[in-house]
Amino acid sequence: MNLKATAGQLWAKSDRPAVKAFLLSILALGVALVLALYSGAAAELGNFLLASISAMGALILAGWVAVTLVPTLARRTPLRWIGYKIEYRVTREGWIYIVGTLLVALAALNTGNNLLFLILACLIAVILMSGILSSISLSGVELRLELPEHIFAGQPVRAIVELSNEKLTLPSFSLRVEAVRAKGAPPAAMLETPVYFPYLPRQDRAQQSVPVTFSRRGLHRQDAFRIVTRFPFGFLQKARRLDLKTEALVYPSVEANVRLQEILPSIDGALESLMKGRGQDLYALRGYVPTDSARHVHWKASARFGALMVREFSREDDFRVLLVLDPRRDAAETGSSQERFERAVNLCAALAWHFYERNTRFEFRSAGIDLPLRPAEENIFEVLRFLATVQPVPYDPEHALIQDLAAAPDRFKLIVTSQPHGSIPASLWSSSYVLFLDDAE
């Protein structure tokens, strides 16, 4: 019953026109073979006319198959296996086995013992069978690698490695997936540790979730992977290369470090000092106007000044920030300057994430990007995508970005820069909070 069900499934999944063409080809070639044999027998009996007719019929049938059926089968036959790039390597166990086989061969040739020749034939057959079975195990297997949408530097994420076996009848055994890297290149960030699949059923797929960690921000590319197997005996390692181009955009780390914890109270204080509203912290005293509520009158101050004075409070629930990354870097500086720039990018990302967690409305500006004032949840990932690939630009004292900031004194600006003190114009200090990376050194 199971055999009948399996045959039915294979027939349902098969290419029926191709199967019919194949069966017709076998039948026609069988008839041609019979006619050829009959032609030879007739020639032996001296009946040359019948032999000629039979030979002509066999040739016509073979030619008809070659002209009509073979092209049909060729068009319907998947030839992906031709493009497989198979790498071979004899393992240590394999070399031991080969040396043992050579010793048996020498003994058989030296003694002429038929039993030794039989053993030698079995040993060679095992080698051939190992090569055939490993090739079958690698064929028809496809790879898919799925990474999370948002990846942060230094934080482990879970990647999905999926193998699918497209073979109709045979499973695959003992497969290992690993990233391909050039000689002398650093280890690949994707799949630093190979992923092992002990068994892959036919017409099925298997998945494994593996931890992946990217140590630095940026766009990480992996052009190729390799499926490796030592099945069945471990004498020969075969690897099939798959050109599966995979990219991962890694954001800077947004973890709150010691530097960020130190400056957050100062930032909040500077922000409150520049923004007034309906909070609970006293911002300033001013003269009374008819539109003011009487409950905001400061009576003690009014008595002291001889006129009605009204209290103003700092705003707590509507902080608006213009976050700026200054990308300038002195072209003459190299190592330490690049390290400071990377710290500036990480600090900027951590601040943007802090505003996102507080649901603060903020803008963002840098070289080549100008995001408008929006809720943090709408800006945060655009900012992180930019920070993932941003690179420093040559230092210019008249940098257009800095000059534009000076022209907007009504906005609270939080400027992150790797430049030294004195690089920010004095006109920005009254409405800005500047974070110099030199202060952390």
Secondary structure, DSSP 4 states (H G I P E B T S, - for coil): -HHHHHHHHHHHHS-HHHHHHHHHHHHHHHHHHHHHHHHHHHHHTT-HHHHHHHHHHHHHHHHHIIIIIHHHHHHHS--GGGG-EEEEEE-HHHHHHHHHHHHHHHHHHHH--HHHHHHHHHHHHHHHHHHHHHHHHHTTEEEEEE--S-EETT--EEEEEEEEE--SS--EEEEEEEE---TTPPPPSTTSS-EEEEEE-TTEEEEEEEEE--SS-EEEEE--EEEEE-TTTSSEEEEEEE---EEEEEEPP----HHHHHHHHHHHHHHHHH-EEEEEEEEEEEE--TTS-GGGB-HHHHHHHTS-EEEEEE-SS--EEEEEEE-EE-TT--HHHHHHHHHHHHHHHHHHHHHHHTT-EEEEEETTEEEEEEEHHHHHHHHHHHHHH---EE--TT-HHHHHHHT-TTS-EEEEE-SPTT-S-GGGGGGEEEEEGGGG-
